[in-house]
Amino acid sequence: MNLRFLGAVKGVTGSSHLIQFMDKKILLDCGMFQGKDEELNLEEFELNPADIDYLLLSHSHIDHSGRIPLLVKRGFKGDIYCSKPTYDLCEIMLVDSAHIQETEAEWKNKKALRQGKKLIEPMYTQIDAMESFQYFKPVQYDQIINITDGLTIKFNDAGHILGSSIIEMWFNEGNENVKLVYSGDIGMHDRPMLKDPSSIEKADYVIMESTYGDRVHDNIEQRTEELINIILKTTKRGGSVIIPSFAVGRTQELIYELNKYYDSNLEKIGTKENELKKIPVYIDSPLATKATEIFKNNANVFDSEARGYIMSGDNPLDFENLHFTQSAEESKALNLSVEPKIIISASGMCEAGRIKHHLKHNLWRKEASIVFVGYQAEGTLGRKLVDGEKIVKVLGESINVKAEIHNVEGFSGHADKIALLNWLRGFKEKPKTVFIVHGEEESKLNFAKEVKETLGINCIVPEYNVGYEIMKSKNVGEVLEVVHVEENKITSTASVKSSAKVNIKLINDLMTDLDELKEIFNHSYDNTKKYMTGNISIEDYKKINNTIIDLENELINLTMLTND
């Protein structure tokens, strides 16, 4: 068994790792390079895409999924496994990415024609993106799936964005076994709406991210208070607050946190209550608008706090004075208006999208504030602003930066050094080796050193496209009863959207009945010895348990729809 690291090796973006197992080739993620590495996107893949059998996708962020349409365009015809929310998000994100590729190619070709240069093609088109969806096979969290002889997988909640996954993989060849865990991107604990990252008990080898492997997030508990104070201070002096935000994940978390203040906890700011409530909030990103609907349709994976809001009849992703803009005309009107406002727009690193127009109109205003709430990769416009550059180029125009620049790290979707170390501490049996990826060079090296010194685990910071042999063991260390997931088992709540509103009390009663049913089945199964204490077989038990999970998910999602 062999590992090769093909992306997120020399930096953070372009996540892609290849596993060669017997006669199978399995790809972990197929991400787009961003920032300083953007030129790598159009290079040939390191192997023929037609030779790849499976793609396991950790989550929908473009630096993990963005080259999937290109992979398919160049011959991939294998199966793509991911969580159901990840698939739902990819349906909009990859098409949006394709639209950006087409728009940029059109703009560059207009210049090329005038200069007599060769025309270019977009990396992939919207048709290419839609063509790729036929290869996706979405699954639920915690379902154990045998995808081919000798390879079993399970997706666990990573707490990074909706649908993000930590992927467990069990490889079996004869009497030899190995367990590999891919962390994907790990989230912080106590993130808005999302559950905490899943703990993994054991693994032989781990491929792990290190985005913030050498940093600790400050003021996590005060992140929303800090943002509210920036908003009030800025609007009081007559300026607008511009928040570059990832359309998927970060934007919805901001809506969720602002909802608490606009609808629930305004007494916390006392006499400033009316001042805040009058400030309009604009979500100026068609992609973010679509993503917010997908969040609503996948409320089953929310944490207990968000579920509590939903079950009480409150929609945590909506509040008075929240507006979603759609057309380009509506977006332009925001910059013509002089009223203080909050504009949340994509892209989060300021590399594309409507945010560039808002920056062009506000960076030079001393009364305005630009608030960053996420990681800024090297070479991006966002990174330049965070690093304090005073003159930047936006849409071909040099802008003198006079607005206040804020970086509220508490909203980061990535675990910091402490959280990453704590996740590794969760292993009851230490991995033999941890491969450190998805970080800038200094971050990876410092985190690898910390892991070795603190936890005594061997670490490798892999080289690009270099093969690493994986040693097998005689005992896999775990007994797995594989549940074969039927195709099309996972259903969408879209079919119930046209239904009449459902009685919330009835849904709560059904949820109580489901909890009691789960308790009965859990008491019928000895988790230590892996056998049934009653007359039900393990196979039937797990099928029934999966059905209960599906029913519970649908009831939560249905409740969310009734709150709209």
URKADA-V70779 format. One record per residue. N is the residue number from 1. SS is DSSP state (A for helix, B for strand, O for the rest). PSI is psi in whole degrees, 0 to 359 (none if undefined). Layout:
n=(N,N)
ss=(SS,SS)
psi=(PSI,PSI)
//
This chain:
n=(1,2,3,4,5,6,7,8,9,10,11,12,13,14,15,16,17,18,19,20,21,22,23,24,25,26,27,28,29,30,31,32,33,34,35,36,37,38,39,40,41,42,43,44,45,46,47,48,49,50,51,52,53,54,55,56,57,58,59,60,61,62,63,64,65,66,67,68,69,70,71,72,73,74,75,76,77,78,79,80,81,82,83,84,85,86,87,88,89,90,91,92,93,94,95,96,97,98,99,100,101,102,103,104,105,106,107,108,109,110,111,112,113,114,115,116,117,118,119,120,121,122,123,124,125,126,127,128,129,130,131,132,133,134,135,136,137,138,139,140,141,142,143,144,145,146,147,148,149,150,151,152,153,154,155,156,157,158,159,160,161,162,163,164,165,166,167,168,169,170,171,172,173,174,175,176,177,178,179,180,181,182,183,184,185,186,187,188,189,190,191,192,193,194,195,196,197,198,199,200,201,202,203,204,205,206,207,208,209,210,211,212,213,214,215,216,217,218,219,220,221,222,223,224,225,226,227,228,229,230,231,232,233,234,235,236,237,238,239,240,241,242,243,244,245,246,247,248,249,250,251,252,253,254,255,256,257,258,259,260,261,262,263,264,265,266,267,268,269,270,271,272,273,274,275,276,277,278,279,280,281,282,283,284,285,286,287,288,289,290,291,292,293,294,295,296,297,298,299,300,301,302,303,304,305,306,307,308,309,310,311,312,313,314,315,316,317,318,319,320,321,322,323,324,325,326,327,328,329,330,331,332,333,334,335,336,337,338,339,340,341,342,343,344,345,346,347,348,349,350,351,352,353,354,355,356,357,358,359,360,361,362,363,364,365,366,367,368,369,370,371,372,373,374,375,376,377,378,379,380,381,382,383,384,385,386,387,388,389,390,391,392,393,394,395,396,397,398,399,400,401,402,403,404,405,406,407,408,409,410,411,412,413,414,415,416,417,418,419,420,421,422,423,424,425,426,427,428,429,430,431,432,433,434,435,436,437,438,439,440,441,442,443,444,445,446,447,448,449,450,451,452,453,454,455,456,457,458,459,460,461,462,463,464,465,466,467,468,469,470,471,472,473,474,475,476,477,478,479,480,481,482,483,484,485,486,487,488,489,490,491,492,493,494,495,496,497,498,499,500,501,502,503,504,505,506,507,508,509,510,511,512,513,514,515,516,517,518,519,520,521,522,523,524,525,526,527,528,529,530,531,532,533,534,535,536,537,538,539,540,541,542,543,544,545,546,547,548,549,550,551,552,553,554,555,556,557,558,559,560,561,562,563,564)
ss=(O,B,B,B,B,B,B,O,O,O,O,O,O,O,O,B,B,B,B,B,B,O,O,B,B,B,B,B,O,O,O,O,O,O,A,A,A,A,A,A,A,A,O,O,O,O,O,O,A,A,A,O,O,B,B,B,O,O,O,O,O,A,A,A,A,O,O,A,A,A,A,A,A,O,O,O,O,O,B,B,B,B,B,A,A,A,A,A,A,A,A,A,A,A,A,A,A,A,A,A,A,A,A,A,A,A,A,A,A,A,A,A,A,A,A,O,O,O,O,O,O,O,O,O,O,A,A,A,A,A,A,A,A,A,A,B,B,B,B,O,O,O,O,B,B,B,B,B,O,O,B,B,B,B,B,B,B,O,O,O,O,O,O,O,B,B,B,B,B,B,B,B,B,O,O,B,B,B,B,B,B,B,O,O,O,O,O,O,O,O,O,O,O,B,O,O,O,O,O,O,O,B,O,O,B,B,B,B,B,O,O,B,O,O,O,O,O,O,O,O,O,O,A,A,A,A,A,A,A,A,A,A,A,A,A,A,O,O,O,O,B,B,B,B,O,O,O,O,O,A,A,A,A,A,A,A,A,A,A,A,A,A,A,A,O,A,A,A,A,A,A,A,A,A,A,A,A,O,O,O,B,B,B,B,O,A,A,A,A,A,A,A,A,A,A,A,A,O,A,A,A,B,O,A,A,A,A,A,A,A,A,O,O,O,O,O,O,O,O,O,O,B,B,B,O,O,O,A,A,A,A,A,A,A,A,A,O,O,O,O,O,B,B,B,B,O,O,O,O,O,O,O,O,O,A,A,A,A,A,A,A,A,O,O,O,O,O,O,B,B,B,B,O,O,O,O,O,O,O,O,A,A,A,A,A,A,O,O,O,O,B,B,B,B,O,O,B,B,B,B,O,O,O,B,B,B,B,O,A,A,A,O,O,O,O,B,A,A,A,A,A,A,A,A,A,O,O,O,B,O,O,O,B,B,B,B,B,O,O,O,A,A,A,A,A,A,A,A,A,A,A,A,A,A,A,O,O,B,B,B,O,O,O,O,O,O,B,B,B,O,O,O,B,O,O,O,O,O,O,O,O,O,O,O,O,O,O,O,O,O,O,O,A,A,A,A,O,O,O,O,O,O,O,A,A,A,A,A,A,A,A,A,A,A,A,A,A,A,A,A,A,A,A,O,B,B,O,O,O,O,B,B,O,O,O,O,O,A,A,A,A,A,A,A,A,A,A,A,A,A,A,A,A,A,A,A,A,A,A,A,A,A,A,O)
psi=(138,140,139,138,115,357,164,35,311,356,206,325,173,32,126,123,136,132,126,113,116,238,14,147,121,126,131,108,158,74,162,141,142,166,228,341,9,326,344,345,324,0,157,146,152,347,163,119,331,340,353,128,320,148,123,116,122,321,178,350,142,329,0,334,349,342,12,313,324,321,315,318,327,13,353,133,25,192,139,112,136,172,158,314,325,317,315,318,323,328,329,325,321,325,319,319,318,320,319,318,317,317,316,321,320,317,315,325,329,318,320,320,317,330,1,26,168,138,155,162,150,155,316,162,173,327,319,317,314,329,328,338,337,342,355,140,87,145,168,157,145,0,136,124,130,109,340,168,124,1,118,140,158,134,130,150,125,351,20,302,176,124,353,145,144,125,123,137,128,121,131,125,103,235,6,139,156,141,126,136,130,119,338,216,124,135,169,158,154,36,150,129,325,151,160,154,141,144,142,133,324,155,150,318,149,133,120,140,161,36,312,42,347,20,153,128,134,150,42,317,332,12,315,320,318,316,315,318,321,317,310,319,317,312,331,327,7,11,167,154,119,122,102,125,141,131,331,117,287,317,316,324,321,317,315,314,319,326,321,323,320,327,333,314,34,338,341,332,12,241,348,1,306,326,316,317,337,348,117,146,125,125,102,73,110,324,318,323,313,319,324,322,322,322,315,324,354,36,346,337,7,164,178,325,312,321,323,318,314,313,340,359,7,134,108,358,30,146,164,138,14,128,139,118,149,300,161,327,318,321,315,324,333,325,347,338,141,354,140,140,169,125,118,118,156,157,161,333,9,27,340,173,187,339,329,325,320,325,318,324,351,338,327,356,119,339,349,163,137,122,116,135,22,173,140,112,155,137,352,160,320,318,320,319,318,323,356,15,138,342,122,156,125,121,42,4,135,127,132,117,111,345,155,134,124,145,98,92,340,342,2,139,354,139,143,186,315,315,323,316,320,325,318,325,337,344,124,332,123,137,153,318,142,124,121,118,186,54,157,157,312,319,315,313,318,321,320,317,318,317,316,315,323,317,350,28,133,136,146,127,102,153,157,129,32,135,137,118,137,124,135,160,165,335,125,340,354,146,127,126,111,130,121,118,125,143,144,15,322,122,162,148,356,329,341,2,329,356,160,160,139,143,121,322,321,317,319,321,318,322,320,316,320,320,319,320,318,321,320,314,324,326,345,1,125,105,336,315,355,46,162,139,347,210,4,135,159,319,315,322,312,326,317,318,318,323,319,317,315,316,317,316,315,323,318,315,321,321,319,319,323,341,347,none)
//
